């Protein structure tokens, strides 16, 4: 091979990569590449679009709940020459609608309006259930201002330390109580697992005057137990103090509450245990018992005006092949007077979102005081109904 031929071959070999790169560049310009780098203009446009999307993102959630019931009841009084029976039917309906706005992780506002309608009596009312604003102070203290729900106490049936809300119906499937106007401050101490609360309110009295009141509560985590200490005082009213305890001993949950006030120093105490257990390889149930000692039933009368009461309940979640079914049985007895009430609820979820609740309830009451004279009578009541609950 001549020197001239060798030079021509080397020159062609050195020129081939450049030619290949030029061809690839021409193809990329014509057809694009799989991993093309964005230009400065494209990066700026994408960034502006993402910023605008973040600004226009919907921070408002709208929803609610529809609760329809149809009930039939019979009540009667027998004994001491009395024999009266009264039958009644009702079709109460509740519609809750809420607006939940969260413009950022430090602000939240919530409002919930309740519309109630009695279909048979053709009566419609509405109530403001909740209307509050929540924010933080230096990401340390969390404040909630406005109409809200605050529940204190650990008892399932009775809560004598729940100083801020009206007494609830322990057997009701749906809690129909509306909120009250509070200023609540919450200081969590995450290193200890503690939570400290301060609550202020202004309460109208019977004369129309507004009385300020306030409450403090400390929830302290000590090992596997949680202890809470609470106090409440309203202008021209007695102070109230209480404590509650919840702890676990293996699978057993132990709960207790104790409360008193500055007028009488009489005690209201609740103690209970709850035990889950398996009755088959795939099915479990929960059984619980609570006892109430109420030294002043005329002040705290959640269901009966007796000084001693006991309650029990049994909950079956998804028994057998009924995976969408829950069965709840409750029994409460006034040990002082002998009054009792029992209720059985059968709940099933259908069509994914609709919950149907069928229930029956029976109550007996004895030894009423009529006209200042103690009379031995039997006042009984029976009720059955069906309810439909749909989340909106």
C-alpha positions, 0 to 999 in steps of 0.5 A, a space after each residue: 500500500 502506498 503512503 498516499 493511500 494510507 493517509 487517505 484511509 486515516 483521514 476518512 476514519 478520523 472524519 467518520 465520528 464527526 459525520 455520524 454526530 452531524 447526522 445524529 444532530 440532523 435527525 434530532 432536529 428533524 424528529 426529536 430525541 427520546 431524552 431531549 434536554 428542555 430549553 430555558 424557555 420550556 423550563 420557565 414555562 413549566 415552572 410558571 404553570 406549576 406555580 399557577 396550578 398550586 395557586 388555583 388548587 382547590 382547598 375547599 372540601 364540600 360534603 355532608 351526611 343524610 340520616 333518615 329514620 322511621 320509628 314506631 313506639 308504644 308506651 304505657 303505664 300500669 298499676 295502682 288503678 292506672 292503665 294507659 297506652 300510647 302509640 306513636 310513629 315518627 319519621 325524623 330526618 337530618 341533613 348535615 352539610 359542611 364546608 372544610 377549607 384548608 388554604 395551607 397546613 397552618 390554617 383551617 376553617 370548618 362550618 357544618 349546618 344541620 337541617 332537621 325535618 319531621 315528615 309526619 308532623 311536617 316541621 322543619 328546623 335548622 341549627 348551626 352545628 359547627 363554625 370554627 377557625 383553627 390556626 397555630 401560634 408559632 407552630 407550638 400552640 394550636 388555637 380553635 375559635 368558634 362553635 365546636 365539639 369538645 368531648 372529655 372522658 373515657 367512659 363508653 356509657 357515662 362521662 361525668 368529667 365531660 363538663 363542657 357538653 350536654 349529657 349525651 344519649 348513651 344508646 344513640 347511634 347518631 349523636 345529635 348534640 350541636 356544638 358550643 362556642 369555645 376558645 380552645 388552646 392546645 399545647 402538645 408536648 411530643 417528647 412526653 406524649 402529653 397534651 395540655 388544653 385551655 378552654 374559655 367560653 361565655 354562657 348565657 344564663 336563665 336571665 339572659 346575662 352572659 357568664 364567662 367560664 373556663 376549663 383546663 385539662 392535662 392528658 398525661 401519658 405514663 407508660 401504657 396508661 393515660 391519665 387526665 386531670 380536668 377542672 371547670 369554673 363558671 362565674 357565679 357557678 361552682 367549680 368542678 374537678 375530675 380525673 380519668 384513667 385508661 390503661 391496658 392490661 394485655 387485651 383488657 382495656 380498663 377505664 375510669 372517671 371520677 368527678 366532683 363539684 364545689 357545692 357538695 363535694 359528692 362524687 360521681 364515679 365510673 369504672 369499666 372494663 372492655 375485653 375483645 375475644 375471638 369466637 372463631 378463627 376469623 371472627 371476634 367480638 368485644 364485650 364491656 361492662 361499666 358501673 356508675 356511682 352517682 351520689 347526686 343524681 339530681 345534678 348529674 342524671 344521664 339516664 336515670 335518677 338512681 345512685 347506682 347503675 350498671 351497663 353492659 354491651 356486646 359488639 360483633 364486627 362482621 360476624 361469619 360471612 356477613 362482612 358488611 354487618 355489625 351487631 350491637 347489644 346494650 343493656 343498662 339498669 338502674 340498681 337503685 330503683 330497678 329501671 332498665 333499658 335494652 337495645 339491639 342494633 343491626 347495621 349493614 352496609 349496602 351499595 358501598 356507601 349506604 348504611 342501614 340500621 334496624 333496631 329494637 328497644 325496650 324500657 321499664 321504669 318502676 316506683 314513680 313519685 306521683 303528686 308527692 306520693 310514691 306509687 308502685 307502677 310499671 311504666 314501659 316503652 317499646 320502640 322499633 325503627 330503621 335508619 338510613 345513613 349516607 355520606 355525601 
